[in-house]
Amino acid sequence: MDVDAAVFDVFGTLTDWRSGVAAALADVGGRAGLEADWPAVADTWRRRYRPALERVLGGELPWRPLDALHRLTLDEALAGHGLDALGGAEREALVRAWHRLRPWPDAAPGLELLHTTRVVTATLSNGGVGPLARLTKQAGLRFDCVLSAELARSYKPDPRVYLMAAELLEVEPRRLLMVACHPDDLEAAAAAGLRTAYIPRPLEWGPDAERVAPPAGVDLVADDVPGLARALGATG
């Protein structure tokens, strides 16, 4: 595939949010003397994410950084599981767990391999620039730059986010590749004129989750990030 740059979704595509968030919930909740099905709490928290985005994009809520949106949805998730006893400092610590997620095993070596090509790489996540910079650094994920939807004061799947990335990277949308494991992200990117690549992450929602099929019309399906790198010209 002949593209000039590739931008990556981060939460789910490159990092294992579920294990990291569930572990943080178990740690913080356990120290507070609480018991719960912590992976289920993590799932509830994550499932409130997309409806919250839609409230912002629809104008019901003002735009705010993702950390603030995560705090809002965390409060809702904890209330739904009877965990109101967790205090403010504990909730802020849980929000920061999204800054320390572990990468999938293939992510770092795949990005290193992709770095050997002429393709410019960047994040394109709804996470903020600062949290993304800290996350990618501690996870060993090498990018040429960090881009965030907050630079457009919006969230994916707003087309302005994808077009902002193309503008800042100084590439035509048709020569910019959006890489994600989420079909809705790729469908929105394609609608904005970008090329798309799908990497399956069958464990994103845990071992019992149904496998997610790639979206119709996707330009490339790769088994993992090294496979994507080789499809983009890497020879290692």
C-alpha positions in Angstrom: 0.0 0.0 0.0 1.4 3.4 -1.1 0.8 5.9 1.7 2.8 8.7 3.3 1.7 8.4 6.9 -0.1 6.1 9.2 -2.0 7.1 12.3 -3.0 4.7 15.1 -5.9 4.3 17.5 -4.4 3.6 20.9 -6.9 2.2 23.4 -7.6 -1.3 22.2 -5.6 -1.3 19.0 -2.1 -0.9 20.6 -2.9 -1.3 24.3 -4.8 -3.8 26.5 -7.1 -1.4 28.3 -9.3 -4.1 29.8 -6.6 -5.9 31.8 -5.0 -2.6 32.9 -8.2 -0.9 34.0 -9.6 -4.0 35.7 -6.3 -4.4 37.7 -6.4 -0.8 38.7 -10.0 -1.1 39.9 -9.1 -4.2 41.9 -6.1 -2.5 43.5 -7.9 0.7 44.4 -11.1 -1.0 45.3 -9.3 -3.6 47.4 -7.4 -1.0 49.4 -10.8 0.6 50.1 -12.1 -2.7 51.4 -14.5 -3.2 48.5 -15.3 -6.3 46.6 -16.7 -6.5 43.0 -16.4 -8.3 39.7 -13.7 -5.8 38.6 -13.5 -6.9 34.9 -17.2 -6.4 34.7 -16.8 -2.9 36.3 -14.1 -2.1 33.7 -16.5 -3.3 30.9 -19.3 -1.1 32.2 -16.9 1.9 32.4 -15.8 1.3 28.8 -19.3 0.8 27.4 -20.3 4.2 28.7 -17.5 5.8 26.6 -19.2 5.8 23.3 -22.6 7.2 24.5 -20.6 10.0 26.3 -18.8 10.8 23.1 -22.1 11.0 21.3 -23.5 13.4 23.9 -20.5 15.7 23.3 -20.7 15.5 19.5 -24.4 16.0 19.6 -24.0 19.2 21.6 -25.6 17.9 24.8 -22.3 18.2 26.7 -19.6 20.7 26.1 -16.3 19.4 24.9 -13.8 18.4 27.6 -10.5 16.4 27.7 -10.9 12.7 27.7 -9.7 12.4 31.3 -12.7 14.6 32.3 -15.0 12.4 30.3 -13.5 9.3 31.8 -14.2 10.7 35.2 -17.8 11.4 34.3 -18.4 7.9 33.0 -16.4 6.3 35.9 -18.8 8.0 38.4 -21.7 6.5 36.5 -20.2 3.0 36.3 -19.3 2.9 40.0 -22.8 4.0 41.0 -24.2 1.2 38.8 -22.1 -1.4 40.6 -22.8 0.0 44.1 -19.3 1.3 44.6 -20.1 4.9 45.6 -17.8 4.5 48.6 -14.7 5.3 46.5 -13.6 8.8 47.1 -12.4 11.6 44.8 -8.7 10.8 45.1 -9.3 7.2 44.4 -11.4 8.0 41.3 -8.7 10.3 40.0 -6.2 7.5 40.4 -8.4 5.3 38.4 -8.7 7.8 35.6 -4.9 7.9 35.5 -4.8 4.2 35.0 -5.6 4.9 31.3 -2.2 6.6 31.1 -0.3 3.4 32.1 -1.8 0.7 29.9 0.3 -2.2 28.8 0.8 -2.6 25.1 -0.1 -5.7 23.2 3.1 -7.8 22.7 3.3 -7.1 19.0 2.8 -3.3 19.2 6.2 -2.1 20.1 8.3 -4.3 17.8 5.8 -3.6 15.0 6.2 0.1 15.4 10.0 -0.2 15.5 9.8 -2.2 12.2 7.5 0.4 10.7 10.1 3.1 11.7 12.5 1.6 9.2 10.2 2.6 6.4 9.5 6.1 4.9 6.0 6.1 6.4 5.5 8.8 9.1 3.7 7.4 12.2 1.5 9.2 14.8 -1.2 8.4 17.3 -4.7 9.5 16.5 -6.6 8.9 19.7 -9.3 10.6 21.7 -6.9 10.7 24.6 -5.2 14.0 25.3 -1.7 14.8 24.0 -0.1 14.8 27.5 -1.6 11.5 28.6 -0.8 9.9 25.2 2.8 11.1 25.4 3.2 9.5 28.8 1.4 6.3 27.8 3.4 5.7 24.7 6.7 6.5 26.4 6.1 4.1 29.3 4.8 1.5 27.0 7.8 1.7 24.6 5.6 2.7 21.6 7.7 4.6 19.2 6.0 7.3 17.1 7.2 10.2 15.0 4.6 12.5 16.7 1.6 12.4 19.0 -1.7 13.6 17.6 -4.9 13.7 19.5 -8.5 14.6 18.8 -8.2 17.3 21.4 -6.2 19.3 18.8 -9.5 19.6 16.9 -11.4 20.2 20.1 -13.6 17.2 19.2 -13.6 13.4 19.3 -13.5 10.6 16.7 -15.6 9.8 14.8 -16.0 13.5 13.9 -14.5 13.8 10.4 -12.6 17.0 11.5 -10.4 14.8 13.6 -9.1 12.7 10.7 -8.8 15.7 8.4 -6.9 17.6 11.1 -4.4 14.8 11.2 -3.9 14.9 7.4 -3.5 18.7 7.6 -0.9 18.7 10.4 1.1 15.8 8.8 0.9 17.7 5.5 -0.4 14.7 3.5 -3.5 14.3 1.4 -6.2 12.3 3.2 -6.0 9.6 0.5 -2.4 9.1 1.4 -3.0 8.8 5.2 -3.7 5.4 6.7 -5.9 5.1 9.8 -5.1 1.9 11.7 -7.5 0.5 14.3 -9.2 -2.5 15.6 -12.6 -0.7 15.8 -14.7 -0.9 12.6 -16.6 2.3 13.5 -13.3 4.3 13.7 -12.2 2.9 10.3 -15.6 3.6 8.7 -15.5 7.2 9.9 -11.9 7.6 8.6 -12.8 6.2 5.2 -15.8 8.5 5.0 -13.4 11.4 5.6 -11.2 10.2 2.7 -8.5 8.3 4.5 -7.2 4.8 3.7 -7.9 2.2 6.4 -6.2 -0.8 8.0 -7.8 -3.3 10.4 -5.8 -5.2 13.0 -8.0 -7.6 15.0 -7.8 -7.6 18.8 -9.9 -10.6 19.8 -8.9 -10.2 23.5 -9.8 -6.5 23.8 -13.0 -7.3 25.6 -11.7 -10.5 27.3 -11.4 -14.1 26.3 -15.1 -14.7 26.0 -15.9 -11.8 23.6 -17.1 -12.5 20.1 -14.6 -11.8 17.3 -15.1 -8.5 15.5 -15.1 -8.7 11.7 -13.3 -6.0 9.7 -15.5 -3.3 8.2 -16.6 -3.7 4.6 -14.3 -1.9 2.2 -11.3 -1.7 4.5 -8.1 -1.3 2.4 -5.9 -3.7 4.4 -6.3 -6.4 7.1 -3.1 -7.3 9.0 -2.8 -9.9 11.7 -0.6 -7.6 13.9 1.5 -4.5 13.8 4.6 -6.2 12.3 2.4 -7.6 9.5 1.1 -4.1 8.9 4.7 -2.8 8.8 5.7 -5.4 6.2 2.6 -4.5 4.1 3.9 -0.9 4.2 7.3 -1.7 3.0 9.3 -3.0 6.0 11.6 -5.8 5.1 12.6 -7.1 8.6 
